[in-house]
Structures are given as structure tokens and as C-alpha cells.
Amino acid sequence: MPEKPSFLLVNDDGIVAPGLQALADALSGLGSLTIVAPEKERSATGHAITLHDVIYPRKYYKNGKFFGIAISGMPADCSKFALHKLMKKLPDLVISGINLGSNTGYNVLYSGTVAAAAEGTIMGIPSLAVSLTTYVDPHFEPAQIFIRHVVEKILEKGLPKGVLLNINVPNVCSLSDIQGVEITRQGSAQWREIFVERINPKQEPYYWLSGEKVAGTEAAETDEAAILEQKISITPLKFDLTDIKALSSLKSYGFNLYSEEARDKTVS
């Protein structure tokens, strides 16, 4: 009898997040689950890792039943600990989510959800980051149905080497409300950063970082554009950030530490 696939489930919303439970429920019976997540919410921590402090893993139980391992570090720490220390055999897939709030455009650079999945990609493991495009009143069922479908497809067909799938699902009540599935580019929608000022009892100012997306900046065929059309967005991401087109252009600059121009400036 063939061995069931194994999945590592991680997130950045924390071990108690309802999206993590929804992800585990979605994959129930499909394979064995190992769950490792931050002990508290670590949203927008990007690809930070813990180097100057210790990492404490603790068993976490729900209703008296073992659920997973809570880690005192960051989302990327969760994947690293699971893949390098906890699991005796590498999993067939790493799945991060289900995150509350979309991870589209430049947000992927700040996303702990994407970073946790990226650790799997770096290790050569097919990996997914899954987000629901809301912070309130989440409806997980459409995302659960779709993610199980995606996982089954990847188990069958695999993923290109070095590619992570960043999936964003509209927050709708029913799967029938979704207007399709689109393979998209990472967008570059603009954000207006806002620092909200407050005053503490000592009359010292402090700030909350907030912001709003600038309307009308979403290009066609991008992740954010698909979401605005109530479509599921699937964006293949890679982590070689080299701009290939810029390589030849920059070579023509003739950078040279020992150029005549550089020597003249040094002498003067």
C-alpha cells in the first residue's frame, strides 16, 4: 500500500489562528500533517529569523488533543525548525496559511506567510502560501475546497524547481461566488503610508503605521486585479531577485575601481 503524502503546515497568524485550523481541516485524510506555527501573531515580519535569542518549541493542545508545535520565533523559524530538526523525513509539500489579509503586490516582501512557505521552496520542496482577502468575518470554506484541489494537482504534477505558488482567495460566502481562477503576475499597486500620531501621558508622541491602497493602480493580469474581479489569484514566485535585463546594461557602465576618473578623485 503506497505511503500517504506528508504536509508541513505553517503560518504567521499564530498557532491559535482559525485559518490554520481551517487549513488542517481542508487537508484532513489526504496525508499526514505536521503543524508548526508561531506562539503568537507574527504578521508582517517578512523573512526575519531568530539569531540573537533562543527558540522555545512547545506542544500545543486543542480540546485535550495534540494539535502542533508552537514556536517562540518567527514564521521562517517555524519552517526551519520543522524541516531541519523536527521532521525525520522532508514533507511532500509545505503549505502556509490560511492567512487573514491578502498577500499581493509588494506585500509579499513583508509577508511572514510567504516567508514561511519560501523556506520550503529553498529546500526544494513544493510550497504554497495561501491568503484570504479579509481581516474580518472570514469565510474559509471556498478557500478550503480550492486548496485541497490545488494540493492534489501538485501531488500529481509537481511544481517547477524554485517556484512557490502565492494564492489569494476572495472572501466570499460560497465557491459559486468566485468568478474564476487566474494565473497572475505579482502586482505593484501603490500604497500611501500613513503614520498616525498619538500622545502618551507624558506628552510624548508615538506612532502607529497605517496606510491605504491608492485606487486605480492595479495593472491587468496582476494578483490584485484578479482579486478585485472576485477571482482566485495564483502567482508563481521565485527568490532569485536578479534583474537579468539590467545585467548587460550595468556592464556597459564600465565600473572600475582603478579607472582614471576614480584615481583623480582620490588624489584631489
C-alpha positions as CSV (number, residue, x, y, z in Angstrom):
1,M,0.0,0.0,0.0
2,P,1.5,3.4,-1.0
3,E,2.6,5.7,1.8
4,K,0.3,8.7,2.3
5,P,1.9,12.1,1.5
6,S,3.1,14.3,4.3
7,F,2.5,18.0,4.7
8,L,4.1,20.7,6.8
9,L,1.6,23.4,7.8
10,V,2.9,26.8,9.0
11,N,1.6,30.3,9.2
12,D,2.3,33.8,10.6
13,D,-1.0,34.4,12.3
14,G,-0.1,32.1,15.2
15,I,-0.9,28.6,16.4
16,V,-4.4,29.7,17.6
17,A,-5.4,31.3,14.3
18,P,-8.6,29.9,12.9
19,G,-7.1,29.9,9.4
20,L,-4.5,27.3,10.5
21,Q,-7.3,25.1,11.8
22,A,-9.2,25.6,8.6
23,L,-6.2,24.5,6.6
24,A,-5.7,21.4,8.7
25,D,-9.4,20.6,8.3
26,A,-9.1,21.1,4.5
27,L,-6.3,18.5,4.2
28,S,-7.7,16.0,6.7
29,G,-7.4,12.5,5.4
30,L,-5.3,13.5,2.4
31,G,-2.0,12.9,4.2
32,S,-0.2,13.2,7.5
33,L,0.0,16.7,9.0
34,T,2.9,18.3,10.9
35,I,1.8,21.7,12.3
36,V,4.4,24.2,13.4
37,A,3.4,27.9,14.0
38,P,4.4,31.0,16.0
39,E,3.1,31.0,19.6
40,K,1.6,34.5,18.9
41,E,0.8,36.5,15.8
42,R,3.8,37.4,13.7
43,S,2.2,39.1,10.7
44,A,4.4,41.4,8.5
45,T,7.7,40.1,9.9
46,G,8.8,39.2,6.4
47,H,11.7,36.7,6.3
48,A,13.1,37.6,9.7
49,I,14.8,34.7,11.6
50,T,15.8,34.4,15.3
51,L,19.6,34.7,15.7
52,H,20.0,36.7,18.9
53,D,17.6,34.8,21.2
54,V,16.7,31.2,21.9
55,I,13.8,29.4,20.3
56,Y,11.4,27.5,22.5
57,P,9.2,24.8,20.9
58,R,6.1,23.9,23.0
59,K,3.4,21.3,22.3
60,Y,0.0,22.9,21.8
61,Y,-3.2,21.1,22.5
62,K,-6.8,21.8,21.4
63,N,-9.6,20.3,23.4
64,G,-7.2,18.0,25.1
65,K,-5.8,16.7,21.8
66,F,-2.3,17.4,20.4
67,F,-2.5,20.0,17.5
68,G,1.0,21.1,16.8
69,I,4.2,22.8,17.9
70,A,4.2,26.5,18.9
71,I,7.5,28.2,18.3
72,S,8.7,31.3,20.2
73,G,10.3,32.7,17.0
74,M,9.2,33.9,13.5
75,P,7.3,32.2,10.7
76,A,10.5,31.4,8.9
77,D,11.9,29.9,12.1
78,C,8.9,27.6,12.2
79,S,9.7,26.1,8.8
80,K,13.4,25.9,9.5
81,F,12.9,24.1,12.8
82,A,10.4,21.7,11.3
83,L,12.5,20.9,8.3
84,H,15.9,20.7,9.9
85,K,15.1,19.4,13.4
86,L,11.6,18.2,14.0
87,M,10.8,16.1,10.9
88,K,12.7,12.9,10.3
89,K,11.8,13.0,6.6
90,L,11.1,16.1,4.4
91,P,7.5,16.6,3.6
92,D,5.9,16.3,0.2
93,L,4.5,19.9,0.5
94,V,4.9,22.9,2.7
95,I,1.6,24.9,3.0
96,S,1.5,28.3,4.8
97,G,-1.8,29.8,5.8
98,I,-4.7,30.3,5.6
99,N,-3.7,33.9,6.2
100,L,-6.1,36.7,7.0
101,G,-5.5,39.5,4.7
102,S,-4.3,39.4,1.1
103,N,-0.6,39.0,0.2
104,T,-0.5,40.7,-3.2
105,G,1.9,43.1,-4.9
106,Y,4.8,44.4,-2.8
107,N,3.1,42.9,0.3
108,V,4.9,39.6,-0.4
109,L,8.1,41.2,0.7
110,Y,6.7,41.9,4.2
111,S,4.6,38.7,4.4
112,G,5.5,36.1,7.1
113,T,3.1,33.8,5.3
114,V,5.1,33.9,2.1
115,A,8.4,33.7,4.0
116,A,7.4,30.5,5.9
117,A,6.5,28.8,2.6
118,A,9.6,30.1,0.9
119,E,11.7,28.1,3.3
120,G,10.2,25.0,1.8
121,T,11.0,26.3,-1.7
122,I,14.6,26.9,-0.7
123,M,14.8,23.3,0.4
124,G,13.5,22.1,-2.9
125,I,10.0,21.2,-1.5
126,P,6.9,22.2,-3.5
127,S,5.4,25.0,-1.4
128,L,2.3,27.2,-1.2
129,A,1.3,30.4,0.5
130,V,-2.5,30.8,0.9
131,S,-4.3,34.0,1.9
132,L,-7.9,35.0,2.3
133,T,-8.6,38.6,1.3
134,T,-10.1,39.9,4.6
135,Y,-9.3,40.7,8.2
136,V,-12.9,40.4,9.5
137,D,-15.7,37.9,9.1
138,P,-13.7,35.3,7.2
139,H,-15.4,32.6,5.1
140,F,-12.9,29.8,4.9
141,E,-14.9,27.1,3.1
142,P,-14.2,28.2,-0.6
143,A,-10.5,28.5,0.2
144,Q,-10.5,25.1,1.9
145,I,-12.1,23.4,-1.1
146,F,-9.8,25.1,-3.6
147,I,-6.6,24.4,-1.6
148,R,-7.4,20.7,-1.4
149,H,-7.8,20.7,-5.1
150,V,-4.5,22.5,-5.7
151,V,-2.6,20.2,-3.3
152,E,-4.0,17.2,-5.2
153,K,-2.9,18.7,-8.5
154,I,0.6,19.4,-7.2
155,L,1.0,15.9,-5.8
156,E,0.2,14.7,-9.3
157,K,2.2,17.1,-11.4
158,G,4.7,18.8,-9.1
159,L,6.0,22.4,-9.4
160,P,8.8,23.9,-11.4
161,K,12.1,24.0,-9.4
162,G,12.5,27.1,-7.2
163,V,8.9,28.2,-7.7
164,L,6.4,29.0,-4.9
165,L,2.7,29.4,-5.5
166,N,1.3,32.5,-3.8
167,I,-2.5,32.0,-3.7
168,N,-5.0,34.7,-2.8
169,V,-8.7,33.8,-2.4
170,P,-11.6,36.3,-2.3
171,N,-13.6,36.3,0.9
172,V,-16.9,35.1,-0.4
173,C,-19.7,33.0,1.2
174,S,-19.8,30.3,-1.4
175,L,-17.5,28.8,-4.1
176,S,-20.1,29.7,-6.7
177,D,-19.4,33.4,-5.9
178,I,-15.8,33.1,-7.2
179,Q,-15.6,34.3,-10.8
180,G,-12.7,32.1,-11.9
181,V,-9.1,31.2,-11.3
182,E,-6.3,33.3,-12.9
183,I,-2.6,32.8,-13.1
184,T,-1.2,36.2,-12.4
185,R,1.9,38.4,-12.2
186,Q,2.9,40.0,-8.9
187,G,1.5,43.4,-9.0
188,S,3.0,46.7,-7.9
189,A,-0.1,48.6,-6.7
190,Q,0.9,51.7,-4.8
191,W,0.3,52.3,-1.1
192,R,0.0,55.6,0.7
193,E,1.8,55.1,4.0
194,I,0.3,56.9,7.0
195,F,1.8,57.3,10.4
196,V,-1.0,58.0,12.9
197,E,0.3,60.2,15.8
198,R,-0.8,59.7,19.4
199,I,0.4,61.3,22.6
200,N,1.2,59.3,25.7
201,P,0.5,60.5,29.3
202,K,4.0,62.1,29.4
203,Q,3.0,64.2,26.4
204,E,5.5,62.3,24.2
205,P,4.4,61.5,20.6
206,Y,4.2,57.9,19.4
207,Y,3.0,56.5,16.1
208,W,1.0,53.6,14.5
209,L,1.9,52.7,11.0
210,S,-1.2,52.5,8.8
211,G,-1.9,53.1,5.1
212,E,-4.3,52.7,2.2
213,K,-4.0,51.4,-1.2
214,V,-4.2,54.0,-4.0
215,A,-7.2,53.2,-6.1
216,G,-6.7,52.5,-9.8
217,T,-3.1,51.5,-9.7
218,E,-3.6,47.8,-10.3
219,A,-2.3,46.6,-13.7
220,A,-4.1,44.0,-15.8
221,E,-3.2,40.3,-15.2
222,T,-1.8,41.0,-11.7
223,D,-2.7,39.4,-8.4
224,E,-4.6,42.4,-7.1
225,A,-6.5,42.9,-10.3
226,A,-7.8,39.3,-10.2
227,I,-8.9,39.8,-6.6
228,L,-10.9,42.9,-7.5
229,E,-12.7,40.8,-10.1
230,Q,-13.6,38.2,-7.4
231,K,-11.1,35.7,-8.9
232,I,-8.6,33.4,-7.2
233,S,-5.1,34.6,-8.0
234,I,-2.2,32.1,-8.3
235,T,1.2,33.8,-8.7
236,P,4.3,31.8,-9.2
237,L,7.1,33.4,-7.2
238,K,10.9,32.8,-7.3
239,F,13.6,34.0,-5.0
240,D,16.4,34.9,-7.4
241,L,15.8,38.6,-7.3
242,T,18.4,39.4,-10.0
243,D,17.1,41.7,-12.8
244,I,18.5,39.8,-15.8
245,K,17.8,42.7,-18.2
246,A,19.8,45.1,-16.0
247,L,22.9,42.9,-16.1
248,S,24.1,43.8,-19.6
249,S,23.0,47.4,-19.1
250,L,25.1,47.8,-16.0
251,K,28.1,46.1,-17.5
252,S,28.2,48.9,-20.1
253,Y,28.8,51.4,-17.3
254,G,32.4,50.3,-17.1
255,F,32.7,50.3,-13.3
256,N,36.4,50.1,-12.4
257,L,38.0,50.8,-9.1
258,Y,41.2,51.7,-10.8
259,S,39.8,54.0,-13.5
260,E,41.5,57.3,-14.2
261,E,38.5,59.1,-13.0
262,A,38.5,57.3,-9.7
263,R,42.2,57.9,-9.2
264,D,41.8,61.6,-9.9
265,K,39.1,62.0,-7.3
266,T,41.1,60.1,-4.8
267,V,44.2,62.3,-5.3
268,S,42.1,65.5,-5.1
